[in-house]
Amino acid sequence: MNGIDLKRAAIMISVCLLIGWGIQYFTGFYWLTATLLVMIAVLVNGLIIFNEDLDEGGFDHQEGVTDTPKAKAAQNKANKIQLAVIVCSS
């Protein structure tokens, strides 16, 4: 598994589990449902930030690099993958 970095995914799942367990402890809400809702919120937030940063005036915007048709096509592909992950996790 040379090309896949599972460390970030494991950290995200661990943090979401801890928050889900915390929500269950303080509210009585079921931990698995709370964990999935936290994970969906984190993924949606990442999707919004990704697109916002690539827009003109954003943090990752580079004139002539991120506004080319090829870069826009890659951004659309990344958006579809992120949306698929969000839908599958719900």
PyMOL Python script that loads the backbone (N, CA, C, O; Angstrom):
from pymol import cmd

cmd.read_pdbstr("""\
ATOM      1  N   MET A   1       0.836  -1.186   0.000  1.00  0.00           N
ATOM      2  CA  MET A   1       0.000   0.000   0.000  1.00  0.00           C
ATOM      3  C   MET A   1       0.876   1.242   0.000  1.00  0.00           C
ATOM      4  O   MET A   1       0.813   2.050   0.927  1.00  0.00           O
ATOM      5  N   ASN A   2       1.665   1.393  -0.999  1.00  0.00           N
ATOM      6  CA  ASN A   2       2.581   2.514  -1.067  1.00  0.00           C
ATOM      7  C   ASN A   2       1.874   3.833  -1.351  1.00  0.00           C
ATOM      8  O   ASN A   2       2.292   4.869  -0.835  1.00  0.00           O
ATOM      9  N   GLY A   3       0.813   3.826  -2.160  1.00  0.00           N
ATOM     10  CA  GLY A   3       0.186   5.061  -2.592  1.00  0.00           C
ATOM     11  C   GLY A   3      -0.928   5.563  -1.696  1.00  0.00           C
ATOM     12  O   GLY A   3      -1.406   6.681  -1.888  1.00  0.00           O
ATOM     13  N   ILE A   4      -1.360   4.769  -0.718  1.00  0.00           N
ATOM     14  CA  ILE A   4      -2.500   5.147   0.105  1.00  0.00           C
ATOM     15  C   ILE A   4      -2.023   5.503   1.506  1.00  0.00           C
ATOM     16  O   ILE A   4      -1.334   4.718   2.158  1.00  0.00           O
ATOM     17  N   ASP A   5      -2.398   6.692   1.960  1.00  0.00           N
ATOM     18  CA  ASP A   5      -2.050   7.126   3.309  1.00  0.00           C
ATOM     19  C   ASP A   5      -3.295   7.014   4.187  1.00  0.00           C
ATOM     20  O   ASP A   5      -4.207   7.835   4.094  1.00  0.00           O
ATOM     21  N   LEU A   6      -3.320   6.007   5.026  1.00  0.00           N
ATOM     22  CA  LEU A   6      -4.482   5.776   5.882  1.00  0.00           C
ATOM     23  C   LEU A   6      -4.409   6.531   7.205  1.00  0.00           C
ATOM     24  O   LEU A   6      -5.371   6.519   7.973  1.00  0.00           O
ATOM     25  N   LYS A   7      -3.288   7.185   7.480  1.00  0.00           N
ATOM     26  CA  LYS A   7      -3.115   7.877   8.753  1.00  0.00           C
ATOM     27  C   LYS A   7      -4.128   9.005   8.914  1.00  0.00           C
ATOM     28  O   LYS A   7      -4.723   9.154   9.982  1.00  0.00           O
ATOM     29  N   ARG A   8      -4.331   9.804   7.860  1.00  0.00           N
ATOM     30  CA  ARG A   8      -5.286  10.926   7.948  1.00  0.00           C
ATOM     31  C   ARG A   8      -6.710  10.436   8.131  1.00  0.00           C
ATOM     32  O   ARG A   8      -7.471  11.006   8.913  1.00  0.00           O
ATOM     33  N   ALA A   9      -7.076   9.374   7.406  1.00  0.00           N
ATOM     34  CA  ALA A   9      -8.425   8.823   7.545  1.00  0.00           C
ATOM     35  C   ALA A   9      -8.634   8.262   8.948  1.00  0.00           C
ATOM     36  O   ALA A   9      -9.700   8.442   9.538  1.00  0.00           O
ATOM     37  N   ALA A  10      -7.626   7.586   9.482  1.00  0.00           N
ATOM     38  CA  ALA A  10      -7.742   7.031  10.829  1.00  0.00           C
ATOM     39  C   ALA A  10      -7.867   8.133  11.873  1.00  0.00           C
ATOM     40  O   ALA A  10      -8.631   7.999  12.829  1.00  0.00           O
ATOM     41  N   ILE A  11      -7.129   9.211  11.698  1.00  0.00           N
ATOM     42  CA  ILE A  11      -7.228  10.340  12.628  1.00  0.00           C
ATOM     43  C   ILE A  11      -8.611  10.965  12.570  1.00  0.00           C
ATOM     44  O   ILE A  11      -9.204  11.265  13.607  1.00  0.00           O
ATOM     45  N   MET A  12      -9.134  11.164  11.349  1.00  0.00           N
ATOM     46  CA  MET A  12     -10.461  11.768  11.205  1.00  0.00           C
ATOM     47  C   MET A  12     -11.536  10.886  11.832  1.00  0.00           C
ATOM     48  O   MET A  12     -12.411  11.381  12.543  1.00  0.00           O
ATOM     49  N   ILE A  13     -11.472   9.592  11.572  1.00  0.00           N
ATOM     50  CA  ILE A  13     -12.470   8.686  12.148  1.00  0.00           C
ATOM     51  C   ILE A  13     -12.348   8.657  13.668  1.00  0.00           C
ATOM     52  O   ILE A  13     -13.361   8.637  14.367  1.00  0.00           O
ATOM     53  N   SER A  14     -11.135   8.656  14.181  1.00  0.00           N
ATOM     54  CA  SER A  14     -10.941   8.653  15.635  1.00  0.00           C
ATOM     55  C   SER A  14     -11.506   9.911  16.286  1.00  0.00           C
ATOM     56  O   SER A  14     -12.175   9.835  17.316  1.00  0.00           O
ATOM     57  N   VAL A  15     -11.237  11.058  15.690  1.00  0.00           N
ATOM     58  CA  VAL A  15     -11.757  12.316  16.241  1.00  0.00           C
ATOM     59  C   VAL A  15     -13.281  12.340  16.181  1.00  0.00           C
ATOM     60  O   VAL A  15     -13.936  12.761  17.135  1.00  0.00           O
ATOM     61  N   CYS A  16     -13.847  11.887  15.059  1.00  0.00           N
ATOM     62  CA  CYS A  16     -15.312  11.857  14.941  1.00  0.00           C
ATOM     63  C   CYS A  16     -15.922  10.889  15.948  1.00  0.00           C
ATOM     64  O   CYS A  16     -16.981  11.169  16.509  1.00  0.00           O
ATOM     65  N   LEU A  17     -15.258   9.740  16.187  1.00  0.00           N
ATOM     66  CA  LEU A  17     -15.746   8.805  17.201  1.00  0.00           C
ATOM     67  C   LEU A  17     -15.711   9.421  18.594  1.00  0.00           C
ATOM     68  O   LEU A  17     -16.658   9.268  19.366  1.00  0.00           O
ATOM     69  N   LEU A  18     -14.625  10.114  18.918  1.00  0.00           N
ATOM     70  CA  LEU A  18     -14.536  10.757  20.233  1.00  0.00           C
ATOM     71  C   LEU A  18     -15.614  11.810  20.420  1.00  0.00           C
ATOM     72  O   LEU A  18     -16.214  11.907  21.490  1.00  0.00           O
ATOM     73  N   ILE A  19     -15.860  12.597  19.382  1.00  0.00           N
ATOM     74  CA  ILE A  19     -16.914  13.613  19.469  1.00  0.00           C
ATOM     75  C   ILE A  19     -18.283  12.944  19.576  1.00  0.00           C
ATOM     76  O   ILE A  19     -19.141  13.396  20.333  1.00  0.00           O
ATOM     77  N   GLY A  20     -18.487  11.857  18.810  1.00  0.00           N
ATOM     78  CA  GLY A  20     -19.749  11.117  18.887  1.00  0.00           C
ATOM     79  C   GLY A  20     -19.989  10.537  20.268  1.00  0.00           C
ATOM     80  O   GLY A  20     -21.104  10.595  20.785  1.00  0.00           O
ATOM     81  N   TRP A  21     -18.939   9.975  20.872  1.00  0.00           N
ATOM     82  CA  TRP A  21     -19.075   9.453  22.234  1.00  0.00           C
ATOM     83  C   TRP A  21     -19.327  10.575  23.234  1.00  0.00           C
ATOM     84  O   TRP A  21     -20.078  10.397  24.193  1.00  0.00           O
ATOM     85  N   GLY A  22     -18.706  11.721  23.016  1.00  0.00           N
ATOM     86  CA  GLY A  22     -18.958  12.866  23.884  1.00  0.00           C
ATOM     87  C   GLY A  22     -20.397  13.345  23.782  1.00  0.00           C
ATOM     88  O   GLY A  22     -21.021  13.692  24.786  1.00  0.00           O
ATOM     89  N   ILE A  23     -20.916  13.359  22.567  1.00  0.00           N
ATOM     90  CA  ILE A  23     -22.315  13.759  22.385  1.00  0.00           C
ATOM     91  C   ILE A  23     -23.235  12.769  23.077  1.00  0.00           C
ATOM     92  O   ILE A  23     -24.219  13.176  23.696  1.00  0.00           O
ATOM     93  N   GLN A  24     -22.937  11.470  22.986  1.00  0.00           N
ATOM     94  CA  GLN A  24     -23.761  10.474  23.667  1.00  0.00           C
ATOM     95  C   GLN A  24     -23.691  10.650  25.181  1.00  0.00           C
ATOM     96  O   GLN A  24     -24.705  10.546  25.870  1.00  0.00           O
ATOM     97  N   TYR A  25     -22.505  10.913  25.689  1.00  0.00           N
ATOM     98  CA  TYR A  25     -22.331  11.052  27.136  1.00  0.00           C
ATOM     99  C   TYR A  25     -23.129  12.233  27.691  1.00  0.00           C
ATOM    100  O   TYR A  25     -23.760  12.126  28.743  1.00  0.00           O
ATOM    101  N   PHE A  26     -23.096  13.362  26.973  1.00  0.00           N
ATOM    102  CA  PHE A  26     -23.746  14.567  27.497  1.00  0.00           C
ATOM    103  C   PHE A  26     -25.214  14.688  27.119  1.00  0.00           C
ATOM    104  O   PHE A  26     -25.970  15.366  27.814  1.00  0.00           O
ATOM    105  N   THR A  27     -25.644  14.035  26.014  1.00  0.00           N
ATOM    106  CA  THR A  27     -27.027  14.222  25.583  1.00  0.00           C
ATOM    107  C   THR A  27     -27.844  12.937  25.567  1.00  0.00           C
ATOM    108  O   THR A  27     -29.073  12.995  25.572  1.00  0.00           O
ATOM    109  N   GLY A  28     -27.191  11.780  25.546  1.00  0.00           N
ATOM    110  CA  GLY A  28     -27.930  10.535  25.443  1.00  0.00           C
ATOM    111  C   GLY A  28     -28.237  10.155  24.006  1.00  0.00           C
ATOM    112  O   GLY A  28     -28.874   9.130  23.764  1.00  0.00           O
ATOM    113  N   PHE A  29     -27.798  10.956  23.053  1.00  0.00           N
ATOM    114  CA  PHE A  29     -27.969  10.667  21.636  1.00  0.00           C
ATOM    115  C   PHE A  29     -27.080   9.486  21.289  1.00  0.00           C
ATOM    116  O   PHE A  29     -25.956   9.405  21.785  1.00  0.00           O
ATOM    117  N   TYR A  30     -27.549   8.561  20.448  1.00  0.00           N
ATOM    118  CA  TYR A  30     -26.799   7.358  20.120  1.00  0.00           C
ATOM    119  C   TYR A  30     -25.458   7.717  19.479  1.00  0.00           C
ATOM    120  O   TYR A  30     -25.414   8.574  18.596  1.00  0.00           O
ATOM    121  N   TRP A  31     -24.355   7.072  19.911  1.00  0.00           N
ATOM    122  CA  TRP A  31     -22.998   7.454  19.514  1.00  0.00           C
ATOM    123  C   TRP A  31     -22.736   7.256  18.027  1.00  0.00           C
ATOM    124  O   TRP A  31     -22.035   8.059  17.413  1.00  0.00           O
ATOM    125  N   LEU A  32     -23.292   6.191  17.437  1.00  0.00           N
ATOM    126  CA  LEU A  32     -23.021   5.930  16.023  1.00  0.00           C
ATOM    127  C   LEU A  32     -23.677   6.997  15.142  1.00  0.00           C
ATOM    128  O   LEU A  32     -23.068   7.478  14.187  1.00  0.00           O
ATOM    129  N   THR A  33     -24.901   7.360  15.461  1.00  0.00           N
ATOM    130  CA  THR A  33     -25.587   8.409  14.708  1.00  0.00           C
ATOM    131  C   THR A  33     -24.860   9.742  14.863  1.00  0.00           C
ATOM    132  O   THR A  33     -24.672  10.468  13.886  1.00  0.00           O
ATOM    133  N   ALA A  34     -24.461  10.056  16.062  1.00  0.00           N
ATOM    134  CA  ALA A  34     -23.739  11.309  16.311  1.00  0.00           C
ATOM    135  C   ALA A  34     -22.407  11.319  15.571  1.00  0.00           C
ATOM    136  O   ALA A  34     -22.025  12.340  15.000  1.00  0.00           O
ATOM    137  N   THR A  35     -21.695  10.190  15.577  1.00  0.00           N
ATOM    138  CA  THR A  35     -20.415  10.098  14.871  1.00  0.00           C
ATOM    139  C   THR A  35     -20.599  10.311  13.379  1.00  0.00           C
ATOM    140  O   THR A  35     -19.824  11.037  12.756  1.00  0.00           O
ATOM    141  N   LEU A  36     -21.616   9.687  12.798  1.00  0.00           N
ATOM    142  CA  LEU A  36     -21.860   9.856  11.362  1.00  0.00           C
ATOM    143  C   LEU A  36     -22.259  11.287  11.023  1.00  0.00           C
ATOM    144  O   LEU A  36     -21.846  11.814   9.990  1.00  0.00           O
ATOM    145  N   LEU A  37     -23.049  11.916  11.869  1.00  0.00           N
ATOM    146  CA  LEU A  37     -23.421  13.308  11.623  1.00  0.00           C
ATOM    147  C   LEU A  37     -22.207  14.229  11.709  1.00  0.00           C
ATOM    148  O   LEU A  37     -22.078  15.158  10.911  1.00  0.00           O
ATOM    149  N   VAL A  38     -21.324  13.983  12.659  1.00  0.00           N
ATOM    150  CA  VAL A  38     -20.095  14.778  12.771  1.00  0.00           C
ATOM    151  C   VAL A  38     -19.222  14.558  11.538  1.00  0.00           C
ATOM    152  O   VAL A  38     -18.658  15.512  11.002  1.00  0.00           O
ATOM    153  N   MET A  39     -19.107  13.310  11.084  1.00  0.00           N
ATOM    154  CA  MET A  39     -18.285  13.003   9.918  1.00  0.00           C
ATOM    155  C   MET A  39     -18.850  13.668   8.664  1.00  0.00           C
ATOM    156  O   MET A  39     -18.090  14.199   7.853  1.00  0.00           O
ATOM    157  N   ILE A  40     -20.153  13.647   8.496  1.00  0.00           N
ATOM    158  CA  ILE A  40     -20.778  14.304   7.344  1.00  0.00           C
ATOM    159  C   ILE A  40     -20.534  15.807   7.410  1.00  0.00           C
ATOM    160  O   ILE A  40     -20.243  16.434   6.391  1.00  0.00           O
ATOM    161  N   ALA A  41     -20.650  16.387   8.598  1.00  0.00           N
ATOM    162  CA  ALA A  41     -20.401  17.829   8.745  1.00  0.00           C
ATOM    163  C   ALA A  41     -18.966  18.182   8.383  1.00  0.00           C
ATOM    164  O   ALA A  41     -18.724  19.197   7.731  1.00  0.00           O
ATOM    165  N   VAL A  42     -18.013  17.356   8.798  1.00  0.00           N
ATOM    166  CA  VAL A  42     -16.602  17.608   8.482  1.00  0.00           C
ATOM    167  C   VAL A  42     -16.365  17.489   6.973  1.00  0.00           C
ATOM    168  O   VAL A  42     -15.651  18.308   6.395  1.00  0.00           O
ATOM    169  N   LEU A  43     -16.952  16.483   6.337  1.00  0.00           N
ATOM    170  CA  LEU A  43     -16.771  16.298   4.892  1.00  0.00           C
ATOM    171  C   LEU A  43     -17.415  17.420   4.081  1.00  0.00           C
ATOM    172  O   LEU A  43     -16.837  17.889   3.100  1.00  0.00           O
ATOM    173  N   VAL A  44     -18.604  17.850   4.485  1.00  0.00           N
ATOM    174  CA  VAL A  44     -19.259  18.963   3.784  1.00  0.00           C
ATOM    175  C   VAL A  44     -18.452  20.238   3.964  1.00  0.00           C
ATOM    176  O   VAL A  44     -18.297  21.014   3.021  1.00  0.00           O
ATOM    177  N   ASN A  45     -17.937  20.459   5.168  1.00  0.00           N
ATOM    178  CA  ASN A  45     -17.095  21.630   5.412  1.00  0.00           C
ATOM    179  C   ASN A  45     -15.858  21.599   4.524  1.00  0.00           C
ATOM    180  O   ASN A  45     -15.476  22.627   3.965  1.00  0.00           O
ATOM    181  N   GLY A  46     -15.229  20.443   4.387  1.00  0.00           N
ATOM    182  CA  GLY A  46     -14.066  20.309   3.514  1.00  0.00           C
ATOM    183  C   GLY A  46     -14.396  20.589   2.065  1.00  0.00           C
ATOM    184  O   GLY A  46     -13.605  21.209   1.355  1.00  0.00           O
ATOM    185  N   LEU A  47     -15.575  20.132   1.611  1.00  0.00           N
ATOM    186  CA  LEU A  47     -15.995  20.394   0.232  1.00  0.00           C
ATOM    187  C   LEU A  47     -16.193  21.885  -0.002  1.00  0.00           C
ATOM    188  O   LEU A  47     -15.777  22.409  -1.035  1.00  0.00           O
ATOM    189  N   ILE A  48     -16.816  22.566   0.935  1.00  0.00           N
ATOM    190  CA  ILE A  48     -17.050  24.004   0.797  1.00  0.00           C
ATOM    191  C   ILE A  48     -15.733  24.770   0.812  1.00  0.00           C
ATOM    192  O   ILE A  48     -15.530  25.670  -0.003  1.00  0.00           O
ATOM    193  N   ILE A  49     -14.849  24.424   1.720  1.00  0.00           N
ATOM    194  CA  ILE A  49     -13.564  25.124   1.805  1.00  0.00           C
ATOM    195  C   ILE A  49     -12.727  24.874   0.567  1.00  0.00           C
ATOM    196  O   ILE A  49     -12.067  25.791   0.079  1.00  0.00           O
ATOM    197  N   PHE A  50     -12.737  23.647   0.044  1.00  0.00           N
ATOM    198  CA  PHE A  50     -11.991  23.306  -1.169  1.00  0.00           C
ATOM    199  C   PHE A  50     -12.410  24.202  -2.326  1.00  0.00           C
ATOM    200  O   PHE A  50     -11.562  24.763  -3.019  1.00  0.00           O
ATOM    201  N   ASN A  51     -13.711  24.337  -2.534  1.00  0.00           N
ATOM    202  CA  ASN A  51     -14.207  25.151  -3.646  1.00  0.00           C
ATOM    203  C   ASN A  51     -14.004  26.641  -3.403  1.00  0.00           C
ATOM    204  O   ASN A  51     -13.697  27.390  -4.331  1.00  0.00           O
ATOM    205  N   GLU A  52     -14.173  27.066  -2.165  1.00  0.00           N
ATOM    206  CA  GLU A  52     -14.008  28.482  -1.846  1.00  0.00           C
ATOM    207  C   GLU A  52     -12.555  28.930  -2.032  1.00  0.00           C
ATOM    208  O   GLU A  52     -12.301  30.035  -2.513  1.00  0.00           O
ATOM    209  N   ASP A  53     -11.621  28.087  -1.658  1.00  0.00           N
ATOM    210  CA  ASP A  53     -10.203  28.437  -1.790  1.00  0.00           C
ATOM    211  C   ASP A  53      -9.756  28.492  -3.246  1.00  0.00           C
ATOM    212  O   ASP A  53      -8.842  29.248  -3.577  1.00  0.00           O
ATOM    213  N   LEU A  54     -10.378  27.708  -4.122  1.00  0.00           N
ATOM    214  CA  LEU A  54      -9.990  27.724  -5.533  1.00  0.00           C
ATOM    215  C   LEU A  54     -10.665  28.835  -6.326  1.00  0.00           C
ATOM    216  O   LEU A  54     -10.272  29.107  -7.460  1.00  0.00           O
ATOM    217  N   ASP A  55     -11.670  29.478  -5.751  1.00  0.00           N
ATOM    218  CA  ASP A  55     -12.324  30.597  -6.432  1.00  0.00           C
ATOM    219  C   ASP A  55     -11.383  31.792  -6.494  1.00  0.00           C
ATOM    220  O   ASP A  55     -10.383  31.850  -5.779  1.00  0.00           O
ATOM    221  N   GLU A  56     -11.720  32.742  -7.358  1.00  0.00           N
ATOM    222  CA  GLU A  56     -10.896  33.943  -7.498  1.00  0.00           C
ATOM    223  C   GLU A  56     -10.838  34.685  -6.163  1.00  0.00           C
ATOM    224  O   GLU A  56     -11.868  34.950  -5.543  1.00  0.00           O
ATOM    225  N   GLY A  57      -9.642  35.011  -5.737  1.00  0.00           N
ATOM    226  CA  GLY A  57      -9.439  35.668  -4.458  1.00  0.00           C
ATOM    227  C   GLY A  57      -9.278  34.694  -3.303  1.00  0.00           C
ATOM    228  O   GLY A  57      -9.086  35.109  -2.160  1.00  0.00           O
ATOM    229  N   GLY A  58      -9.356  33.396  -3.594  1.00  0.00           N
ATOM    230  CA  GLY A  58      -9.214  32.390  -2.556  1.00  0.00           C
ATOM    231  C   GLY A  58      -7.759  32.110  -2.215  1.00  0.00           C
ATOM    232  O   GLY A  58      -6.845  32.582  -2.890  1.00  0.00           O
ATOM    233  N   PHE A  59      -7.565  31.344  -1.168  1.00  0.00           N
ATOM    234  CA  PHE A  59      -6.232  31.048  -0.662  1.00  0.00           C
ATOM    235  C   PHE A  59      -5.382  30.269  -1.669  1.00  0.00           C
ATOM    236  O   PHE A  59      -4.183  30.519  -1.787  1.00  0.00           O
ATOM    237  N   ASP A  60      -5.995  29.327  -2.396  1.00  0.00           N
ATOM    238  CA  ASP A  60      -5.259  28.481  -3.335  1.00  0.00           C
ATOM    239  C   ASP A  60      -5.363  28.943  -4.789  1.00  0.00           C
ATOM    240  O   ASP A  60      -4.875  28.255  -5.685  1.00  0.00           O
ATOM    241  N   HIS A  61      -5.974  30.068  -5.032  1.00  0.00           N
ATOM    242  CA  HIS A  61      -6.152  30.538  -6.413  1.00  0.00           C
ATOM    243  C   HIS A  61      -4.836  31.082  -6.971  1.00  0.00           C
ATOM    244  O   HIS A  61      -4.169  31.905  -6.343  1.00  0.00           O
ATOM    245  N   GLN A  62      -4.483  30.605  -8.159  1.00  0.00           N
ATOM    246  CA  GLN A  62      -3.302  31.094  -8.864  1.00  0.00           C
ATOM    247  C   GLN A  62      -3.717  31.425 -10.287  1.00  0.00           C
ATOM    248  O   GLN A  62      -4.209  30.566 -11.018  1.00  0.00           O
ATOM    249  N   GLU A  63      -3.518  32.653 -10.665  1.00  0.00           N
ATOM    250  CA  GLU A  63      -3.890  33.110 -12.007  1.00  0.00           C
ATOM    251  C   GLU A  63      -3.136  32.290 -13.052  1.00  0.00           C
ATOM    252  O   GLU A  63      -1.910  32.189 -13.000  1.00  0.00           O
ATOM    253  N   GLY A  64      -3.865  31.710 -13.994  1.00  0.00           N
ATOM    254  CA  GLY A  64      -3.259  30.924 -15.056  1.00  0.00           C
ATOM    255  C   GLY A  64      -2.975  29.483 -14.692  1.00  0.00           C
ATOM    256  O   GLY A  64      -2.558  28.701 -15.547  1.00  0.00           O
ATOM    257  N   VAL A  65      -3.195  29.113 -13.431  1.00  0.00           N
ATOM    258  CA  VAL A  65      -2.947  27.731 -13.011  1.00  0.00           C
ATOM    259  C   VAL A  65      -4.254  27.062 -12.600  1.00  0.00           C
ATOM    260  O   VAL A  65      -4.602  26.007 -13.130  1.00  0.00           O
ATOM    261  N   THR A  66      -4.974  27.659 -11.668  1.00  0.00           N
ATOM    262  CA  THR A  66      -6.192  27.034 -11.157  1.00  0.00           C
ATOM    263  C   THR A  66      -7.452  27.458 -11.907  1.00  0.00           C
ATOM    264  O   THR A  66      -8.538  26.953 -11.622  1.00  0.00           O
ATOM    265  N   ASP A  67      -7.322  28.375 -12.855  1.00  0.00           N
ATOM    266  CA  ASP A  67      -8.509  28.800 -13.599  1.00  0.00           C
ATOM    267  C   ASP A  67      -8.491  28.317 -15.049  1.00  0.00           C
ATOM    268  O   ASP A  67      -9.253  28.818 -15.875  1.00  0.00           O
ATOM    269  N   THR A  68      -7.644  27.364 -15.361  1.00  0.00           N
ATOM    270  CA  THR A  68      -7.614  26.803 -16.712  1.00  0.00           C
ATOM    271  C   THR A  68      -8.721  25.761 -16.854  1.00  0.00           C
ATOM    272  O   THR A  68      -9.201  25.233 -15.851  1.00  0.00           O
ATOM    273  N   PRO A  69      -9.129  25.463 -18.079  1.00  0.00           N
ATOM    274  CA  PRO A  69     -10.170  24.435 -18.271  1.00  0.00           C
ATOM    275  C   PRO A  69      -9.774  23.069 -17.704  1.00  0.00           C
ATOM    276  O   PRO A  69     -10.619  22.352 -17.168  1.00  0.00           O
ATOM    277  N   LYS A  70      -8.495  22.708 -17.820  1.00  0.00           N
ATOM    278  CA  LYS A  70      -8.037  21.426 -17.282  1.00  0.00           C
ATOM    279  C   LYS A  70      -8.138  21.407 -15.756  1.00  0.00           C
ATOM    280  O   LYS A  70      -8.534  20.397 -15.173  1.00  0.00           O
ATOM    281  N   ALA A  71      -7.785  22.509 -15.115  1.00  0.00           N
ATOM    282  CA  ALA A  71      -7.877  22.590 -13.658  1.00  0.00           C
ATOM    283  C   ALA A  71      -9.337  22.592 -13.208  1.00  0.00           C
ATOM    284  O   ALA A  71      -9.677  21.992 -12.188  1.00  0.00           O
ATOM    285  N   LYS A  72     -10.195  23.266 -13.968  1.00  0.00           N
ATOM    286  CA  LYS A  72     -11.628  23.274 -13.629  1.00  0.00           C
ATOM    287  C   LYS A  72     -12.223  21.875 -13.765  1.00  0.00           C
ATOM    288  O   LYS A  72     -13.063  21.476 -12.958  1.00  0.00           O
ATOM    289  N   ALA A  73     -11.785  21.124 -14.791  1.00  0.00           N
ATOM    290  CA  ALA A  73     -12.262  19.749 -14.956  1.00  0.00           C
ATOM    291  C   ALA A  73     -11.809  18.874 -13.795  1.00  0.00           C
ATOM    292  O   ALA A  73     -12.574  18.040 -13.312  1.00  0.00           O
ATOM    293  N   ALA A  74     -10.581  19.058 -13.346  1.00  0.00           N
ATOM    294  CA  ALA A  74     -10.080  18.302 -12.191  1.00  0.00           C
ATOM    295  C   ALA A  74     -10.848  18.680 -10.928  1.00  0.00           C
ATOM    296  O   ALA A  74     -11.136  17.820 -10.096  1.00  0.00           O
ATOM    297  N   GLN A  75     -11.180  19.960 -10.781  1.00  0.00           N
ATOM    298  CA  GLN A  75     -11.957  20.400  -9.621  1.00  0.00           C
ATOM    299  C   GLN A  75     -13.350  19.776  -9.653  1.00  0.00           C
ATOM    300  O   GLN A  75     -13.854  19.342  -8.617  1.00  0.00           O
ATOM    301  N   ASN A  76     -13.976  19.725 -10.827  1.00  0.00           N
ATOM    302  CA  ASN A  76     -15.297  19.103 -10.939  1.00  0.00           C
ATOM    303  C   ASN A  76     -15.230  17.620 -10.603  1.00  0.00           C
ATOM    304  O   ASN A  76     -16.127  17.087  -9.950  1.00  0.00           O
ATOM    305  N   LYS A  77     -14.162  16.949 -11.050  1.00  0.00           N
ATOM    306  CA  LYS A  77     -13.993  15.527 -10.739  1.00  0.00           C
ATOM    307  C   LYS A  77     -13.823  15.334  -9.233  1.00  0.00           C
ATOM    308  O   LYS A  77     -14.411  14.419  -8.657  1.00  0.00           O
ATOM    309  N   ALA A  78     -13.028  16.184  -8.597  1.00  0.00           N
ATOM    310  CA  ALA A  78     -12.831  16.099  -7.148  1.00  0.00           C
ATOM    311  C   ALA A  78     -14.142  16.367  -6.407  1.00  0.00           C
ATOM    312  O   ALA A  78     -14.421  15.727  -5.393  1.00  0.00           O
ATOM    313  N   ASN A  79     -14.944  17.305  -6.904  1.00  0.00           N
ATOM    314  CA  ASN A  79     -16.239  17.589  -6.278  1.00  0.00           C
ATOM    315  C   ASN A  79     -17.148  16.370  -6.346  1.00  0.00           C
ATOM    316  O   ASN A  79     -17.830  16.050  -5.373  1.00  0.00           O
ATOM    317  N   LYS A  80     -17.164  15.683  -7.498  1.00  0.00           N
ATOM    318  CA  LYS A  80     -18.013  14.498  -7.638  1.00  0.00           C
ATOM    319  C   LYS A  80     -17.557  13.393  -6.708  1.00  0.00           C
ATOM    320  O   LYS A  80     -18.387  12.694  -6.125  1.00  0.00           O
ATOM    321  N   ILE A  81     -16.250  13.222  -6.557  1.00  0.00           N
ATOM    322  CA  ILE A  81     -15.739  12.194  -5.651  1.00  0.00           C
ATOM    323  C   ILE A  81     -16.102  12.541  -4.201  1.00  0.00           C
ATOM    324  O   ILE A  81     -16.531  11.671  -3.443  1.00  0.00           O
ATOM    325  N   GLN A  82     -15.930  13.812  -3.819  1.00  0.00           N
ATOM    326  CA  GLN A  82     -16.274  14.212  -2.458  1.00  0.00           C
ATOM    327  C   GLN A  82     -17.764  14.041  -2.183  1.00  0.00           C
ATOM    328  O   GLN A  82     -18.148  13.589  -1.104  1.00  0.00           O
ATOM    329  N   LEU A  83     -18.602  14.400  -3.151  1.00  0.00           N
ATOM    330  CA  LEU A  83     -20.040  14.233  -2.972  1.00  0.00           C
ATOM    331  C   LEU A  83     -20.412  12.755  -2.852  1.00  0.00           C
ATOM    332  O   LEU A  83     -21.286  12.395  -2.064  1.00  0.00           O
ATOM    333  N   ALA A  84     -19.748  11.900  -3.633  1.00  0.00           N
ATOM    334  CA  ALA A  84     -20.017  10.460  -3.549  1.00  0.00           C
ATOM    335  C   ALA A  84     -19.640   9.916  -2.165  1.00  0.00           C
ATOM    336  O   ALA A  84     -20.358   9.088  -1.604  1.00  0.00           O
ATOM    337  N   VAL A  85     -18.531  10.378  -1.626  1.00  0.00           N
ATOM    338  CA  VAL A  85     -18.111   9.935  -0.294  1.00  0.00           C
ATOM    339  C   VAL A  85     -19.114  10.426   0.756  1.00  0.00           C
ATOM    340  O   VAL A  85     -19.457   9.685   1.677  1.00  0.00           O
ATOM    341  N   ILE A  86     -19.579  11.656   0.623  1.00  0.00           N
ATOM    342  CA  ILE A  86     -20.561  12.190   1.574  1.00  0.00           C
ATOM    343  C   ILE A  86     -21.864  11.411   1.514  1.00  0.00           C
ATOM    344  O   ILE A  86     -22.442  11.077   2.548  1.00  0.00           O
ATOM    345  N   VAL A  87     -22.329  11.120   0.299  1.00  0.00           N
ATOM    346  CA  VAL A  87     -23.587  10.380   0.144  1.00  0.00           C
ATOM    347  C   VAL A  87     -23.433   8.953   0.668  1.00  0.00           C
ATOM    348  O   VAL A  87     -24.344   8.431   1.311  1.00  0.00           O
ATOM    349  N   CYS A  88     -22.304   8.325   0.402  1.00  0.00           N
ATOM    350  CA  CYS A  88     -22.084   6.952   0.891  1.00  0.00           C
ATOM    351  C   CYS A  88     -21.969   6.902   2.410  1.00  0.00           C
ATOM    352  O   CYS A  88     -22.360   5.910   3.025  1.00  0.00           O
ATOM    353  N   SER A  89     -21.444   7.947   3.015  1.00  0.00           N
ATOM    354  CA  SER A  89     -21.321   7.926   4.468  1.00  0.00           C
ATOM    355  C   SER A  89     -22.630   8.271   5.166  1.00  0.00           C
ATOM    356  O   SER A  89     -22.765   8.049   6.369  1.00  0.00           O
ATOM    357  N   SER A  90     -23.603   8.816   4.420  1.00  0.00           N
ATOM    358  CA  SER A  90     -24.878   9.106   5.058  1.00  0.00           C
ATOM    359  C   SER A  90     -25.686   7.883   5.013  1.00  0.00           C
ATOM    360  O   SER A  90     -26.819   7.874   5.494  1.00  0.00           O
TER     361      SER A  90
END
""", "prot")
cmd.dss("prot")
cmd.show_as("cartoon", "prot")
cmd.util.cbc("prot")
cmd.orient("prot")
